[in-house]
Amino acid sequence: MAANPVPAMLWLVAFQIGLHALAWLVAARLLREERRALLNWAGFNALLAIGLVLCGMRDGERGWWVYNGVNLITLLAFGLMRRGVELFLRSGRSDLQQALQLAPWVLPLLLLPPTTDWAAWRVLAAFGGQAFVMAVTAWSLARPMHREFGRWAQLGLVLPTAVIAGLNASAALRQVAAWPVPQEIQLGTDFNQGLLYAYLAGTACFGVGFLAVVTQRLTHRLREASQRDALTGLLNRRALSEYLEAQWHRHLRRRYPLALVMVDLDHFKLVNDSNGHAAGDAVLRRTAELFRQHLRREDLVGRMGGEEFLLVLPDTPKDAALALAERLRQLAHAQALGVSMSLGLTMASADDGTAEEAVKRADAALYRAKAQGRDRVVCIEPPPGG
């Protein structure tokens, strides 16, 4: 009779998955912003490895830990995996909700004896519970993964998760079909060998896939941080110049109207001198929030330095830009920013030659507004022919 290869495979797969656990622990130490999710994934791999090791220790004696305990540990491992996914995706589901969903599968593993008579029920609860957790995880992954990371990331993580859910469901159905003969994983069947290979491939896909999206999220955050003003959260001058250049070329190609508004907070120095820089910083933050609340998503706003801001308004005719500028000026009073606003407006023109010339004209309009007494909007028209 050929030797059963499954026990040796159990140890091999456990070793590989244990390495994944160590990798997630290292990642958790390095990446603080995602630490809670990464620790859950480290726990998932560690518990799964422990479960496989215990499963490989099965012999003639049907001890509780190597039968019931193995399945309980493995099911809890998949629960940690799901919890880590939902923490990573900021789903907001509570631990109590997840625990209640696991309870129907956990209770049989806690209460049933490890004897052969009850083995089929135990196998059904174990594989059925794993299939349920993986199916719910695949479902919860789909939409937020596509929204944040795109279709390829969605497919790369949802499909392996769904496949593992399907294999576990197949194992549960296989147990139903063979009832009451237990179809335990240590048995040397082709199906069990395939399931172990699927565990190995699935955890590898999970690790590589989530490491990729973790890296993508951190890269996005670093890029955002390099483009944002630390105090207000608005675009900094360098980033706004890059976006303005793109909008400028779009304006040249399609002749869509492009409005520029330079904004300055009147007598801002008095705020700092009278009340301190903390008060001045608060005024700048409130001003940034006013812009965020009343500009469109496609509009761009950046802090040019000090108390000066530049608004870039794509697809905005002059009348609409003037109305917006006047509304912002009035809101500065209505929301009690503590200062008034002077605003200089111009429309981009192909005759400018560069986007920077339009910015200079908006700046000239701003200084004209300040020279005329501040707290007003002044528009300078582009050169004739623009």
C-alpha positions as CSV (number, residue, x, y, z in Angstrom):
1,M,0.0,0.0,0.0
2,A,1.3,3.4,-1.0
3,A,2.3,5.7,1.9
4,N,-0.2,8.6,2.7
5,P,1.5,11.8,1.5
6,V,-0.9,14.1,3.2
7,P,0.8,14.3,6.7
8,A,4.1,15.3,5.2
9,M,2.3,17.9,3.0
10,L,0.5,19.3,6.1
11,W,3.9,20.0,7.7
12,L,5.3,21.6,4.5
13,V,2.3,23.8,4.0
14,A,2.3,24.8,7.7
15,F,6.0,25.8,7.4
16,Q,5.3,28.0,4.3
17,I,2.2,29.6,5.9
18,G,4.2,30.2,9.1
19,L,6.7,32.2,7.0
20,H,3.9,34.3,5.7
21,A,2.9,35.0,9.4
22,L,6.4,36.3,10.1
23,A,6.4,38.5,7.0
24,W,3.1,40.1,8.1
25,L,4.5,40.7,11.6
26,V,7.5,42.5,10.1
27,A,5.2,44.5,7.9
28,A,3.1,45.4,10.9
29,R,6.1,46.7,12.8
30,L,7.1,48.9,9.8
31,L,3.8,50.1,8.6
32,R,2.0,51.8,11.6
33,E,-0.9,53.1,9.6
34,E,-2.1,49.6,8.7
35,R,-0.8,47.8,11.8
36,R,-4.2,46.5,13.0
37,A,-5.0,44.9,9.7
38,L,-1.5,43.5,9.3
39,L,-1.5,42.0,12.8
40,N,-4.8,40.2,12.0
41,W,-3.3,38.8,8.9
42,A,-0.3,37.7,10.8
43,G,-2.6,36.0,13.3
44,F,-4.5,34.4,10.4
45,N,-1.4,32.8,9.0
46,A,0.0,31.8,12.4
47,L,-3.2,30.1,13.5
48,L,-3.6,28.4,10.1
49,A,-0.1,27.0,10.4
50,I,-0.7,25.8,14.0
51,G,-3.9,24.1,12.9
52,L,-2.1,22.3,10.1
53,V,0.7,21.2,12.4
54,L,-1.8,19.8,14.9
55,C,-3.6,18.1,12.0
56,G,-0.4,16.5,10.9
57,M,-0.1,15.0,14.5
58,R,-3.3,13.0,14.2
59,D,-2.8,9.3,14.9
60,G,-5.0,6.5,16.2
61,E,-6.0,8.4,19.4
62,R,-8.8,10.9,18.8
63,G,-7.7,13.7,21.1
64,W,-9.8,16.8,21.3
65,W,-7.0,19.2,20.3
66,V,-5.9,17.4,17.2
67,Y,-9.5,17.0,15.9
68,N,-11.9,19.6,17.4
69,G,-9.2,22.0,18.3
70,V,-7.6,21.9,14.9
71,N,-10.9,22.9,13.2
72,L,-11.7,25.5,15.8
73,I,-8.2,27.1,15.4
74,T,-8.5,27.0,11.6
75,L,-12.0,28.6,11.6
76,L,-10.8,31.3,14.0
77,A,-7.8,31.9,11.6
78,F,-10.2,32.6,8.7
79,G,-12.2,34.9,11.0
80,L,-9.0,36.9,11.7
81,M,-8.3,37.1,7.9
82,R,-11.8,38.5,7.3
83,R,-11.4,41.0,10.2
84,G,-8.1,42.2,8.8
85,V,-9.7,42.7,5.4
86,E,-12.5,44.8,6.9
87,L,-10.1,46.8,9.0
88,F,-8.0,47.5,5.9
89,L,-11.0,48.5,3.9
90,R,-12.5,50.6,6.8
91,S,-15.8,48.7,6.5
92,G,-16.9,49.6,10.1
93,R,-18.3,46.2,10.9
94,S,-18.1,45.4,14.6
95,D,-16.3,42.5,16.2
96,L,-19.6,41.5,17.9
97,Q,-21.3,41.2,14.5
98,Q,-18.5,38.9,13.2
99,A,-18.5,36.8,16.3
100,L,-22.2,36.2,16.1
101,Q,-21.9,35.2,12.5
102,L,-19.2,32.7,13.4
103,A,-21.1,31.3,16.4
104,P,-23.2,28.7,14.6
105,W,-20.0,27.1,13.2
106,V,-17.9,27.4,16.3
107,L,-20.4,25.9,18.8
108,P,-20.5,22.4,17.2
109,L,-16.7,22.3,17.3
110,L,-16.7,23.2,20.9
111,L,-19.5,20.9,22.0
112,L,-19.2,17.7,19.8
113,P,-16.9,15.0,21.1
114,P,-13.9,14.1,18.9
115,T,-15.0,10.5,18.4
116,T,-15.5,8.9,15.0
117,D,-19.3,8.8,15.5
118,W,-19.5,12.6,15.4
119,A,-16.6,13.2,13.0
120,A,-18.8,13.8,9.9
121,W,-20.7,16.6,11.8
122,R,-17.4,18.1,12.8
123,V,-16.0,18.0,9.3
124,L,-19.2,19.6,8.0
125,A,-19.1,22.4,10.6
126,A,-15.4,23.1,9.9
127,F,-15.5,23.3,6.1
128,G,-18.9,24.9,6.0
129,G,-17.7,27.6,8.4
130,Q,-14.6,28.3,6.4
131,A,-16.6,28.4,3.2
132,F,-19.0,30.9,4.8
133,V,-16.2,33.2,6.1
134,M,-14.4,33.2,2.7
135,A,-17.6,33.8,0.8
136,V,-18.5,36.8,3.0
137,T,-14.9,38.1,2.7
138,A,-15.0,37.9,-1.1
139,W,-18.4,39.7,-1.1
140,S,-17.1,42.5,1.2
141,L,-13.9,42.9,-0.8
142,A,-15.5,43.4,-4.2
143,R,-16.9,47.0,-4.2
144,P,-14.4,48.8,-1.9
145,M,-11.4,47.1,-3.6
146,H,-12.6,48.3,-7.0
147,R,-13.4,51.8,-5.8
148,E,-9.9,52.4,-4.2
149,F,-7.6,50.2,-6.2
150,G,-9.2,49.4,-9.6
151,R,-10.6,46.4,-11.4
152,W,-7.3,44.4,-11.6
153,A,-6.8,44.6,-7.8
154,Q,-10.4,43.6,-7.3
155,L,-10.1,40.5,-9.5
156,G,-6.7,39.6,-8.2
157,L,-8.0,39.4,-4.6
158,V,-11.7,38.5,-4.9
159,L,-11.2,35.6,-7.3
160,P,-8.7,33.6,-5.2
161,T,-10.9,34.3,-2.1
162,A,-14.0,33.0,-3.9
163,V,-12.1,29.9,-5.2
164,I,-11.0,29.0,-1.6
165,A,-14.6,29.5,-0.5
166,G,-15.8,27.2,-3.3
167,L,-13.3,24.5,-2.5
168,N,-14.3,24.6,1.2
169,A,-18.0,24.4,0.2
170,S,-17.1,21.5,-2.1
171,A,-15.4,19.7,0.9
172,A,-18.6,20.3,3.0
173,L,-20.8,18.9,0.2
174,R,-18.4,16.0,-0.3
175,Q,-18.9,15.1,3.4
176,V,-22.7,15.3,2.9
177,A,-22.5,12.9,-0.1
178,A,-20.3,10.4,1.8
179,W,-22.4,10.5,5.0
180,P,-21.7,9.2,7.6
181,V,-18.2,8.3,6.6
182,P,-15.9,11.2,7.8
183,Q,-13.9,12.9,5.1
184,E,-11.1,14.3,7.3
185,I,-8.2,16.2,5.8
186,Q,-5.5,13.8,7.0
187,L,-6.8,11.1,4.7
188,G,-4.7,10.5,1.7
189,T,-7.2,11.4,-1.0
190,D,-6.6,13.4,-4.2
191,F,-9.2,15.9,-3.0
192,N,-7.4,16.5,0.3
193,Q,-4.0,16.9,-1.5
194,G,-5.6,19.4,-3.9
195,L,-7.2,21.3,-1.0
196,L,-3.8,21.6,0.7
197,Y,-2.3,22.9,-2.5
198,A,-5.1,25.4,-2.7
199,Y,-4.4,26.6,0.8
200,L,-0.8,27.1,-0.1
201,A,-1.6,28.9,-3.3
202,G,-4.4,30.9,-1.7
203,T,-2.3,32.2,1.2
204,A,0.4,33.1,-1.3
205,C,-2.0,35.0,-3.5
206,F,-3.5,36.7,-0.5
207,G,-0.1,37.8,0.8
208,V,1.2,39.1,-2.5
209,G,-2.1,40.7,-3.4
210,F,-2.6,42.5,-0.2
211,L,1.1,43.5,0.0
212,A,0.6,45.1,-3.4
213,V,-2.5,47.1,-2.4
214,V,-0.9,48.1,1.0
215,T,2.1,49.4,-1.0
216,Q,-0.3,51.2,-3.5
217,R,-2.2,52.9,-0.6
218,L,1.0,54.0,1.1
219,T,2.5,55.3,-2.2
220,H,-0.7,57.3,-2.8
221,R,-0.5,58.7,0.7
222,L,3.1,59.7,0.3
223,R,2.3,61.3,-3.1
224,E,-0.6,63.2,-1.5
225,A,1.6,64.3,1.4
226,S,4.2,65.7,-1.0
227,Q,1.5,67.6,-2.8
228,R,-0.4,69.1,0.1
229,D,0.2,72.0,2.3
230,A,0.8,70.7,5.8
231,L,-1.3,73.3,7.6
232,T,-4.4,73.6,5.4
233,G,-4.4,70.3,3.5
234,L,-4.8,72.2,0.2
235,L,-2.5,71.7,-2.7
236,N,0.9,73.2,-2.3
237,R,2.3,75.6,-4.9
238,R,4.3,73.0,-6.8
239,A,1.4,70.6,-7.1
240,L,-1.0,73.3,-8.1
241,S,1.4,74.4,-10.8
242,E,1.4,70.9,-12.3
243,Y,-2.4,70.6,-12.2
244,L,-2.7,74.1,-13.7
245,E,-0.4,73.2,-16.5
246,A,-2.6,70.2,-17.4
247,Q,-5.7,72.4,-17.3
248,W,-4.0,75.0,-19.4
249,H,-3.2,72.5,-22.2
250,R,-6.7,71.2,-22.1
251,H,-8.0,74.8,-22.5
252,L,-5.7,75.3,-25.5
253,R,-6.9,72.1,-27.2
254,R,-10.6,72.4,-26.6
255,R,-11.1,76.1,-25.9
256,Y,-13.0,75.4,-22.7
257,P,-13.2,78.4,-20.4
258,L,-10.6,78.4,-17.6
259,A,-10.9,80.9,-14.8
260,L,-8.2,81.8,-12.3
261,V,-8.9,83.5,-9.0
262,M,-6.1,84.8,-6.7
263,V,-7.3,85.3,-3.1
264,D,-5.6,87.2,-0.3
265,L,-6.8,87.5,3.4
266,D,-6.9,91.2,4.3
267,H,-4.9,92.4,7.2
268,F,-3.8,88.9,8.1
269,K,-0.6,90.1,9.7
270,L,-2.7,91.9,12.4
271,V,-4.3,88.5,13.4
272,N,-0.8,87.1,14.0
273,D,0.5,90.2,15.7
274,S,-2.6,90.6,18.0
275,N,-3.6,87.0,18.8
276,G,-0.5,84.9,17.9
277,H,0.4,82.5,15.2
278,A,-2.0,79.8,16.5
279,A,-4.9,82.1,15.8
280,G,-3.5,82.9,12.4
281,D,-3.2,79.2,11.7
282,A,-6.8,78.6,12.7
283,V,-8.0,81.3,10.3
284,L,-6.0,79.6,7.4
285,R,-7.6,76.3,8.3
286,R,-11.1,77.8,8.4
287,T,-10.4,79.4,5.0
288,A,-9.3,76.1,3.5
289,E,-12.5,74.5,4.8
290,L,-14.6,77.2,3.3
291,F,-13.0,76.5,-0.1
292,R,-13.6,72.8,0.3
293,Q,-17.3,73.3,1.1
294,H,-18.1,75.7,-1.7
295,L,-16.0,74.6,-4.7
296,R,-16.8,71.8,-7.1
297,R,-14.9,68.5,-7.1
298,E,-13.2,69.5,-10.4
299,D,-12.1,72.9,-9.1
300,L,-8.5,73.1,-7.8
301,V,-7.3,75.3,-4.9
302,G,-3.9,75.7,-3.5
303,R,-2.0,77.7,-1.0
304,M,0.5,79.9,-2.8
305,G,2.3,81.0,0.4
306,G,1.4,82.9,3.5
307,E,-2.2,84.0,3.3
308,E,-2.5,83.8,-0.5
309,F,-4.5,81.1,-2.4
310,L,-5.1,80.4,-6.1
311,L,-8.3,78.9,-7.4
312,V,-8.3,77.1,-10.8
313,L,-11.8,76.7,-12.1
314,P,-12.1,74.6,-15.3
315,D,-15.1,74.9,-17.6
316,T,-16.2,78.1,-15.8
317,P,-17.3,81.2,-17.8
318,K,-16.4,84.6,-16.5
319,D,-19.9,85.4,-15.1
320,A,-20.0,82.1,-13.1
321,A,-16.4,82.7,-11.8
322,L,-17.4,86.3,-10.7
323,A,-20.5,85.0,-8.9
324,L,-18.4,82.4,-7.1
325,A,-15.7,84.9,-6.1
326,E,-18.3,87.3,-4.8
327,R,-20.0,84.4,-2.8
328,L,-16.7,83.5,-1.2
329,R,-16.1,87.1,-0.3
330,Q,-19.5,87.3,1.4
331,L,-19.0,83.9,3.1
332,A,-15.8,85.1,4.7
333,H,-18.0,87.6,6.6
334,A,-20.9,85.2,7.2
335,Q,-18.7,82.5,8.7
336,A,-16.7,84.8,10.8
337,L,-13.3,84.0,9.6
338,G,-12.0,87.0,11.4
339,V,-10.7,88.6,8.2
340,S,-12.1,89.7,4.9
341,M,-11.0,88.6,1.4
342,S,-9.7,90.4,-1.6
343,L,-10.0,88.4,-4.9
344,G,-8.5,88.9,-8.3
345,L,-10.1,87.2,-11.3
346,T,-9.0,86.6,-14.9
347,M,-9.8,84.2,-17.7
348,A,-7.1,82.2,-19.3
349,S,-6.4,83.1,-22.9
350,A,-4.5,81.3,-25.8
351,D,-2.7,84.7,-26.3
352,D,-1.1,84.5,-22.9
353,G,1.6,82.1,-24.2
354,T,1.9,80.3,-20.8
355,A,-0.3,79.5,-17.9
356,E,2.0,81.6,-15.7
357,E,1.1,84.8,-17.6
358,A,-2.6,84.2,-16.7
359,V,-1.6,83.7,-13.0
360,K,0.3,87.0,-13.1
361,R,-2.7,88.7,-14.5
362,A,-4.9,87.2,-11.7
363,D,-2.3,88.5,-9.2
364,A,-2.4,91.9,-10.8
365,A,-6.2,91.9,-10.4
366,L,-5.7,91.0,-6.7
367,Y,-3.4,93.9,-6.1
368,R,-5.8,96.2,-7.8
369,A,-8.5,95.0,-5.4
370,K,-6.3,95.7,-2.4
371,A,-5.4,99.1,-3.8
372,Q,-9.1,100.0,-4.2
373,G,-9.7,99.3,-0.5
374,R,-9.7,95.5,-0.1
375,D,-12.7,93.2,0.6
376,R,-13.8,93.2,-3.0
377,V,-13.5,91.3,-6.3
378,V,-11.7,92.8,-9.3
379,C,-11.6,91.2,-12.8
380,I,-8.9,91.9,-15.4
381,E,-9.8,90.8,-18.9
382,P,-7.3,88.8,-21.0
383,P,-5.6,90.4,-23.9
384,P,-7.7,91.2,-27.0
385,G,-8.1,88.1,-29.2
386,G,-8.1,85.7,-26.3
